[in-house]
């Protein structure tokens, strides 16, 4: 690493009379910390001899700099070579332009990303010296945790131009499967210009006199700029999403907010724009302001949703229809989520990751040409978490998309739709009146093989404004006979008016009744963008949110029991028989418990390899451990590669937990590792297992002897029942930066701490596994801390009579007279209603390294 804050090398390489680059000088050093604005971070895309990316971070008054071979990737599996180069002045972070031929670094420079960064390590100088720099980036394109790791030569010494690796840490901003997609983004974050546009223009920042170009190597013009289209391209058939219960778990998926508007394809070419509906109808004249703006965009075909925003800046379909009806459509916003063509290039065969990167660059370039275009970003976090956030914001739902999939017309499993509310289209087959004229309800259905299948009545949602649009449409579609077919077709009467099955209504509902009719249905709007012939799917129940404790499992119209979007077979099957006067615990009871306890359980099991005690026929039937996936495993489960013969089963969301209940998974035993990182332990578990004949009060007393010993080592111990005859004392440890330890170190600490406790209290403890050697003592089982070792999870049920729970406790509850058998599934509602004693478990993590030194002989 160059000497701190030195610019001599930078200045010696440049002739500032011939290059617009700033000469600059070292600035006062700043430190990032709590409450500060952060240090400067930026990436400049540099088309020199070879296209590369200059990654720069502020430190000690200069920009520390690395030349990165390709665009950074948000995929944690992708590592980029980053060659350390000379320090640059802070002023260089504003430079965008062309370095003339004959000068050092000749070529075009584009400001590709900009923002701030904060170090994860308190001693940043030591991190530079060590060669491991952990960064939290807050840029426009890159966010979250990143790391720069220096490589070494074969002799173990840094080279003259040290090579580093730039990699994404796994967090909410990681995008599994993204690969090289960001290389497709060719647009400045400050001006929106492509490299070719910058090469044809002037530098954005100059520190000296203007310079004449002498013909440096210029980037090739983009396909957009070379398009010679005379008119907009023809309509391209759209891709649609399949409705599912919940978003898919695992990597390779990203999740977009589902917008409540009209699906519109915009085709641009020859200085014109055409706006078409999902079926190819030309609606350009309905939206003249957007059409005028789009006519100035580069030639392309975009897929998106046209929306009206309400006072809360959320899409509002009713406001959209009102804007169209009144001719006030100038303020509508087009949310673009896919790019099907750019210039003359058909992008549909490309994976979604590349199409989205091209779309982002396209929107960045044209954003200043009109306020009505917005890029739809995606979220790589858990789909369950994205859906929950969308539902809390009263949005419609989430569209989950495979990153590696091409664009394919029609409905496919590459796009999946999860809804917050029961929001569906139905065909209106009739309407009822009250008093001969007032609209009372709509009779609705969906298209079937023999005609319109009846799905019940819609009886609310008829505001004055809605009725003003709806009533004329109903009267215009009047018919003499009922369009409904089937045994449940409604009968006519004096107040029933039949319609031709041509009107499509969007309704909001609460699922289906046992008879298959929509429940609590409310009219939202007419959908004149969708033909009635396409309304063939039954209304789907909304994605289930965590139910109130003790709420019954939902049942679909077919009588199926569904919990968290997972259909249960044999929901009434007893898994635990009646015990001590309590009724049996059924599969549905277990599924509901997993749903209600999901937030607390997932904090300890999500994205960690699991060993599962399964008892498909209950605890009185066959029981077995499952670690690996079996043929036909539920897609709600995920797999984690632990570099063994087969990957381990894991869960990432509430749907995965309920899928385990469906399979008879009664106990959950996770590795004690960091989520998403099987090679890094993040807790130490001491299992206090009493010899036969000892009272549980002896275990309580033993836990209180172990607690101060761990605290004296700088650790914070937590305690839980095991659902059996012992207690677990568990201490969280830090699993990042220099505090990280490996499995061998974790296991060595657990053994040393156990041996020390035995030495202090030889009459109380033993560390010998053999039961014969215990002699009325409590065995401190430290063997649960090796790689592949497990311990029962907090809040996990146990496959034992009475359905006991491994319950986290506050230390104040660990007193003589404590009875673990009192904590069972029958009391789940009460136990979950109380404050979580382990709510601060992860925040209490401390480095194990000082504790290891404290136990050293």
Number of C-alpha atoms within 10 A of each C-alpha: 16 13 8 14 21 20 20 12 13 15 18 9 12 16 13 17 13 18 25 24 23 21 20 16 17 18 15 10 12 14 16 17 13 7 6 10 12 20 21 22 23 27 26 24 27 25 23 20 11 10 17 19 24 25 25 24 25 27 23 17 21 27 28 24 21 26 22 23 15 18 22 24 24 30 22 18 16 17 19 17 20 27 20 21 21 20 28 28 22 23 18 20 21 18 20 29 25 31 27 21 17 13 15 13 18 20 25 27 26 33 27 26 20 23 18 19 24 23 21 18 16 11 9 16 14 12 19 15 11 11 18 20 21 23 20 18 24 20 18 13 15 21 20 18 23 24 19 23 20 21 19 14 10 8 7 8 10 15 12 9 13 18 22 23 18 23 23 26 19 19 17 13 17 24 25 21 21 25 21 17 22 22 17 17 20 23 27 23 18 16 17 22 23 23 28 19 20 23 26 15 12 15 20 16 16 20 16 14 11 13 16 9 13 10 11 18 17 18 18 10 14 15 14 17 14 12 17 13 16 12 15 20 20 12 19 18 14 19 15 19 17 15 20 20 21 27 30 28 21 22 18 18 27 29 26 21 21 21 22 20 22 21 22 27 31 26 28 29 24 17 16 19 26 26 25 21 20 21 16 16 13 15 16 17 11 16 19 16 17 26 21 16 17 26 19 17 23 21 31 27 26 22 23 23 21 25 28 25 19 13 7 8 8 15 24 19 21 19 16 23 22 16 17 15 12 8 12 15 20 16 16 22 20 25 22 24 19 23 26 23 23 24 21 17 13 13 21 17 12 15 17 24 26 24 27 26 21 25 26 25 23 24 20 23 21 21 17 12 13 15 14 19 22 18 19 21 17 18 19 22 20 20 25 22 13 23 28 20 16 19 18 10 13 13 21 22 28 27 26 31 23 20 25 17 18 17 23 15 12 11 14 14 14 20 23 22 24 30 26 24 20 23 23 19 25 27 31 29 29 28 23 22 15 11 9 11 9 12 18 18 21 25 23 27 32 25 21 17 8 9 14 24 23 27 25 22 23 25 17 17 16 18 10 9 10 17 16 11 15 17 13 10 13 22 13 10 16 16 16 9 13 19 19 27 17 12 8 13 16 17 8 13 8 8 15 20 21 22 24 18 25 16 23 25 24 18 23 24 21 17 24 24 17 14 13 18 20 28 19 17 22 21 20 20 21 22 17 13 17 19 15 20 15 13 20 17 14 19 25 22 28 23 25 21 18 18 16 11 16 13 13 14 18 18 18 18 17 11 13 16 20 23 28 26 23 22 18 21 14 13 19 14 17 21 26 25 19 14 12 8 7 10 13 18 21 19 28 25 23 26 28 26 26 28 26 23 21 21 14 17 20 21 17 23 28 22 25 26 30 29 25 22 20 22 22 21 16 22 20 15 9 10 17 12 15 15 17 19 17 9 6 6 14 15 13 23 21 23 19 21 13 15 10 7 8 13 16 20 22 28 25 24 29 28 28 26 30 31 25 26 29 23 17 22 29 26 25 27 22 23 29 31 28 21 20 15 17 21 17 20 27 29 23 23 25 26 23 25 21 25 19 13 8 14 13 19 15 15 26 19 14 21 23 14 15 20 19 14 15 18 13 11 18 16 22 19 25 22 24 25 27 26 26 14 18 22 26 26 22 20 24 23 26 22 21 15 14 12 13 17 20 15 19 13 17 26 20 16 22 23 19 17 23 21 19 16 21 19 13 12 13 12 12 22 25 26 19 14 13 9 13 9 13 18 14 17 23 25 26 29 20 24 19 18 28 21 20 17 14 20 20 24 26 27 30 25 26 25 22 17 15 25 24 24 30 24 25 20 16 14 15 6 11 20 14 13 11 14 13 20 16 13 20 20 22 19 12 17 16 12 16 15 9 8 9 15 15 19 12 10 19 16 11 16 19 21 20 26 18 14 18 17 11 13 12 9 5
